[in-house]
Amino acid sequence: MSEQNRPLRGLLESDPVVVTAGVSLLADALRDQAVQVTETQWQPPPPGTEGDLARVMGDARRVEANRLAFERMTAAEAVLTDVVPASQSLGLERGTFLHAGPPVEWERASGPLKGALIGAVLFEGLADHAEDAEKRLAAGEFDLEPCHHRGAVGPMAGVVSPSMWMYALRDDVHGNESWCSLNEGLGKVLRYGAYGPEVIDRLHWMTRVLGPILSQAVRSTGPIDIRAIVAQMLQMGDEGHNRNRAGSLMLLRELLPGMITADASSSDVAEAVRFSGANEHFFLNLGMPACKLATLAAEGIPGSTVVTVMARNGTDFGIRVSGTGDQWFTGPANTPEGLFLGDYGPDDANPDIGDSAITETGGIGGFAMAAAPAIVKFVGGDVPFALRATRTMYEVTTGEHPVYQVPVLGFRGTPTGIDVTKVVRTGILPQINTGMAGRVAGTGQVGAGLVTPPEECFTGAIAALAAAVPA
């Protein structure tokens, strides 16, 4: 055999593996002949984007800029340093409320966001009843601002008011901080748009009892490495968005010594421990700011096409991209498809809402479903879908996370650093798993499911990136 044919040696000694692109006719024919086939999801870029896409992909800065963005994302630390009220941590003024997703006015706000804002106004004592709160919100008496504009994140409606206690996380590598409110549990809760008396009473208890106890616990036990917990929970069947069982227990293990010695009555300590231990999403509100710190580290790199924010307010889905800074690119939020609670059905579900897609932006959540196949029991789909979802996300990301790994894929790093050029070029949209809020204000949670962003977020980003390419 000649030297030039040496690479072909042994080619016919093993079964062929075929990779196909485009329509599935060829793949189906090969499978009928017992040939192993890997289908790639590919389609032409959306009409009218070809020129912008070519210009961005030809940007001489892009490869190095994306390498730097990925390097910063995966090097970012996430350490829980304190638990403090939003008035202190974020400088949130009375009458100002943060919310999830891109900016939105009251008139365009979704039902669950309106419900959460009504509840927050009642909680802060700025109105005597729901009708008064809604009237004052509609009149524009209060300031509304996205959580992301202050470096924070909020699950579902994401509403934060000055009296709410916040987890404070820090990345000393890049000098960034991020915050998130405490998790209320499931069911009729503020973040799902409920605002009944039980919701307001729980918020007051969290402010009076839970927040101060958690604050003492963190300060007495010392900083807690949240990134390390995320890495470990992926080895234990969590994906970090809708499944946080292992992460919540590991966090409670770290906090428990400080909680039981806190300066509070024994009944308050017992209730705080019981509430935290019974809440399977206790950890979510720390995983989110941990991912926010990772994406914050990647912001503002000229020429980078890496996504740094994916967020939804129940009306719009918005993204931000490293190379375009604080600019939002939005489109109508899609409605998740999945499983419903009780008698609720598709007509009861609101379009996608929440900042929790920061988990997918940071390389976990829906991007790590292969690490948590049990998640499909909660959001729909099946185990092969969970595996396929993670494998597919490698096609639209910059690299594999060196710390967050998927055991079933041979400890391959999770797909991290969404690249808008790859999304537009392939037509593959990021996979998100999420809870579903009721469409009508005050309903609460109605289910959980799967969703993707609207394509126009990414085509809009491509147009802006193209305009920023140096002549």
GIWOZI-V925018 format. One record per backbone hydrogen bond with DSSP energy under -1.0 kcal/mol. NH is the residue of the N-H (numbers start at 1). CO is the residue of the C=O. Records with the same first field share a line. If there is no record, write none. Layout:
NH=CO / CO
This chain:
8=5
9=6
11=8
13=10
18=36
20=38
28=24
29=25
30=26
31=27
32=28
33=30
34=31
35=30
38=18
40=20
49=46
53=49
54=50
55=51
56=52
57=53
58=54
59=56
62=59
65=61
66=62
67=63
68=64
69=65
70=66
71=67
72=68
73=69
74=70
75=71
76=72
79=170
80=224
81=168
82=168
84=166
86=164
87=162
88=85
89=85
90=86
92=86
96=93
97=143
98=160
99=145
100=157
108=105
114=110
115=111
116=112
117=113
118=114
119=115
120=116
121=117
122=118
123=119
124=120
125=122
126=121
133=129
134=130
135=131
136=132
137=133
138=134
139=135
140=137
141=136
143=95
145=97
147=99
150=147
151=148
152=147
153=179
157=191
158=155
160=98
164=161
166=84
167=180
168=82
169=178
170=79
171=176
175=171
176=171
178=169
180=167
189=187
192=189
193=190
194=189
200=196
201=197
202=198
203=199
204=200
205=201
206=202
207=203
208=204
209=205
210=205
211=206
213=209
214=210
215=211
216=212
217=213
218=214
219=215
220=216
221=217
222=218
224=80
226=78 / 224
227=78
229=225
230=226
231=227
232=228
233=229
234=230
235=232
236=233
238=233
239=243
240=243
248=244
249=245
250=246
251=247
252=248
253=249
254=250
255=251
256=252
259=255
260=256
262=259
264=262
269=265
270=266
271=267
272=268
273=269
274=270
275=271
276=272
277=273
278=274
282=279
286=283
287=283
288=284
290=286
291=287
292=288
293=289
294=290
295=291
296=292
297=293
299=296
304=301
307=418
308=320
309=320
311=318
312=354
313=316
314=352
317=331
318=311
319=329
320=309
322=306
323=304
324=321
325=322
327=324
329=319
331=317
333=315
337=450
339=448
341=446
344=341
348=345
349=346
350=437
352=334
354=312
355=154
358=355
359=356
361=357
362=358
363=360
364=359
365=239
367=364
368=365
371=368
372=369
375=372
376=373
377=374
378=375
379=375
380=376
386=382
387=383
388=384
389=385
390=386
391=387
392=388
393=389
395=392
396=393
398=417
399=416
401=414
406=412
409=406
410=407
411=406
414=404
416=399
419=396
420=305
423=419
424=420
425=421
426=422
427=423
432=451
434=449
436=447
438=444
439=348
442=193
443=440
445=187
446=436
447=436
448=339
449=434
450=337
451=432
457=454
458=455
459=455
460=456
461=457
462=458
463=459
464=460
465=461
466=462
467=463
469=466
